[in-house]
């Protein structure tokens, strides 16, 4: 199993601090999640149904023609490598490592690239995979640049896979509306922006024939009826979405300024996290952990990723930064 943010129980055991006393900034999940309404009793009594309006809500929200609900985008990314014979895959580095893990596990050759100007790596690949914005570096790619890349790949039977897990606050930069094109796959998730990681709801956007193949691999009832009920409400609630986008922008700017003030200047960020390269990343992580604050550590290129604090967590974070 790869290491992820959110592994707070391990930190609690290592540092001897009770779970309830931690401020967890390691995940990049919105700390102010979409409010959960009361779930009707019959939702628990019936098998989940694709005719419940969730797919229509997803298509309207993402601006796409087709959407396949999955148990988080994780479920989709694990199946995609099964749809191609052994091939050459190139993906961003650094990037969310579950993608590389999935393709390697199914016998594909995986190499990396650092930007879209790396034509040698991209031209040698059958599949190009990236996160937009990238996780963890927050690098963003313009839609037209990605569409140009897709056209180049599709002309030779290649694929472009774009993980848009952190795209919700900037929907104008999404390529979801083009996901019906041959050889294009877009992954989306309700875990980050909506703060509903525990609901395990994601979507794969692509052309119908590919979605049918994924559905066959996943089997029926991949998402619980309760999660579908919550997801449909969240996707339809435009007022909450608009207010949340504004609030997240303000809080992200506040976080960037706070980190910069104490010598952890972010290189880049999204509205849900700030990415701060530093040669003292491990030292900083240990120091913050001793204060009951858990952040995401990256060691290959030393850096820390800070998610947004809860409303009552800002003072705790600043006090810990002061003590370094």
N, C-alpha and C positions, 0 to 999 in steps of 0.2 A: 504494500500500500504506500502511495506517495504521501508526503507530508502536506497538509493544508493548513490554512488559517482556521480558527475555531476550535483547535485542539486544547481547549482550556483546562480540561480535567487533568491533562498531563502536566501543565504548568502549575496547577494547584497542588498536585502531589509533589512536584519537584521543589517548589518554593515554600511549601507548608502554609499556604494562605487559603482559607476557605473559598469555595467557588463564588459565594454570594458577595465576597469582598473584592472581586476583580472588576476591572474595566477592560472589556474585550474590544480591542481595536484591530484585531487581526484578520477580519473577514471581508471588509468592504461592503457589508450589508447595511442598508438604511436602518438606523436604530429606532426610527419612528415608523413602524410598520403600518401597512394598511389595516384599518380597524376591522376586526372580525365580527360580523353580525351573527346573531343566533342562527344555528343551522337547523332547518326543519327536520323533524324525526324521520320522515319518509326518505330523506337523502341517505340515511344509514341503512334503510331496509331494502332499497332497490339496487340492482347492479348499475354501475355507471353507464350512461348512454351518450353516444355521439350526437344525439338529436337534442341535447339539453341547451344548445345555444352557445357553448363555449367556443367552438371553432369559428362561428360567425363573429363573436366578440373579438377573438384574436385577430382575425383578418381585418376587421375594422380598425383595431388599435394599431396594428403593424402596417396597415396599408398594403397588404399582400393579397394574392388571389387564393392561396392554399396554405393550410397550416395543419401540422400533425402534432397533437398534444403528446408530450412524453413526460416521464418521471424526472423532471429537471432536464436541462440540456445535457447533463452527464449521460443520461440513457441514450440519447441520440448519437453523441460523439463516440460512444463505445461500439455502436453498430455500424456506423459509416464505413469503417475499414473492411467490413465483410462484403461490401458491394462491389469491390474491385479485386481482380487478381493481383498478385504481388507486383508492386510498382514503386516508383521513386516519389517520395513525398518531401516537400521542403516547407519549413515553418519558421516563424519568427523566433528569435532567441535574444533575451529571455521571453518566455511566454508560459501560460498555464500548462503545466507539464502533463496533465491527464491526456491531452491530445496526442503527444508523442508516444506516451505509454500505450495508448490504444492501438495506434498504427504499428508500432513495433511488435506488440503481442500477436498481431495477425500476419507477421512475416514480411512487412513492407520495409523498404530502406528509407530511413529518415535522416535528412540533413537540415541545416538551418541557414537562415539569411537574416540580415540586420535591417534592411530597408528595401524598398521597391526598385532601387537603382542597381541592385545586385542581379544583373541580367544573367550572368553565368549560372548561378544557382537556380533561378526561376526557369530559364530556358531548358534546363536539364530535368525538370520535374514534370510528373504527370498530375500531381495534386499540390496545390499551394494552399496553406492553411494559416490564418492569422486571426488575432483578436482585434476588434475595433470598437472602442479604444482598447489598446493593448493592456493586458493584465500580466505583469505589474507596472510597466513603465509609463502607461497612459498615452503612448504614442497614438496619434489619430491619423487616419487615411481618408482622403477626400473621396466621395462616392464615384466621381468620374474616373479617378485613378484606378479604383477597384474594378469598375466596369470595363475599362480598357484592358486590365489584366485578365479579367474573365474572358473577354472576347479572344484574346491571344491563346488562352488555354483551351477554350471550347473549340477553336479551329483545328486543334489536333487531338480532340477527344479527351482533353484534360478537365480537371475540376478546380473550382475555387470554393473553399469553405471559409466562411466568415462567422466568427463567434462574436455576437453583439450583446453579451451578457451585461455590459455597462453602458449600453447605448440609450436607454430609455429617457434620460434627461436631455438628450440632443437628437430627437427623432429625425431632424432635418438632414443628419449625416448618415442615416441608415440606407442600406440598399435592399431592404426587405421588399419594397414594391417591385423589384426586378427578380425576385427569387424563383419565379416560374421559368426562367430561362434555363436552357439545357446546360448542365454542368455547374450550376450555381446552387449552393446550400447556405442557408443562414440559420444560425442557432440563436434562440432567444430564451430568456428565463425570467420568472417572477421573483427569483430569490433576492436580487440585489436592490433594485429601485423600490420595489413594493415591500421589501423586508420580509418576504414570505418563504425563506429558504426551507423551512420545515414542512411546507405544503408539498414540496417536490413537484413543481409544475414548470415545465418548459415547453418549447415548441421548435419543431424543425420546419423550416419554410423551404420548399423546393417544388419541382414539377411533380405532377400526379403520379407518374410511373415510378419515380424514385420513392415517393412517400409510401406507395403501396408496398414496395419491397421492405422498407423499414418497418411498416406496420406488421408485415408477416413475421419479421424477426422478433419483434417485441411481443406479439400476441395480444389478446384482448385485455381490457380493463387495467391498463398500466397506471392509471391515476384514480385515486379513490373518489367516490361521489362527493364527499365533503370538500376535498381539494378543488374539484371542478366547480363546485358551487361558489367557493371563495374566490377562485380565479376569475370567474365570469363577472362577479361583482366588481372586482378590482379593475379589470380591463374596461368595464363600462363607465367607471366613475371618473369622468373627465375633470370635474371640479377638484377632486382630491389630487389628481395627477398634476394639474396646473399649479396648484398651491405648493405641492411637494417639490416640483422643479425649482420654483423660486426659493423655497426654504433651503434646499440642498446647495444651491449656488452660493447663498450667503454663508452657510456653515462651512462649506469647502474653502471659501476665501478666508474665513476666520481661522481655520485649521492651518492653512498655508502660512498665514501671517504669524501665528503662534510658533510654529516650528522654526520659521526663519529667524524669529527673535532670539531663539535659544540655540542657534547654530546648526540646525538641521534643515537647511534650505532645500525645499522640494525641487527636484529637477522638472517634474511635471505632475499633473494630477487630473482626476475626474471629479465630478461632484460628490463621489462616494469615497475617494481615498486620495492620499498624497504619497508620492514616491520620492524618497529621500536617499540618494546614494551617499555613503560615508564610509571611510576606511575603518571607522570605529563602530560599525553596525552591531557586531556581537557584544561589545562593551555597553553600548546604549541599550540593547535589548535586555541584557542582564540587569542593568541599573533600573530600568522601568519595571521589569518583572518583580524586583524586590520591593517596589512600591505598589504592587498589585495591578500593573498595567501590562497587557499582553499585546504585542505588535508582531507583525509578520516579518521574519528575518530572511534575507536572501544572502547566501554566502559566496556563490560563484562570482557574481559582481556585487560586492558588499553594498547592501542597501536595506532600508526599512520601508515598509508600507504601513501607513497609519489610516485606519478607517475613522469615521466620524464618531466623536463621543456622544453619549447620551446627554440629555439636558443637564443632569446633575454631575456629569463627568468632566466638564471643562476645567473646573477648579482643580480636580484631582490630577489631571494631566499637566496643567501648568505648574502646580506645586512640585510634581515629580521632575519636570524639566529644570526647574530652578535648582534642584538639589544635585544636579550632575556636576 
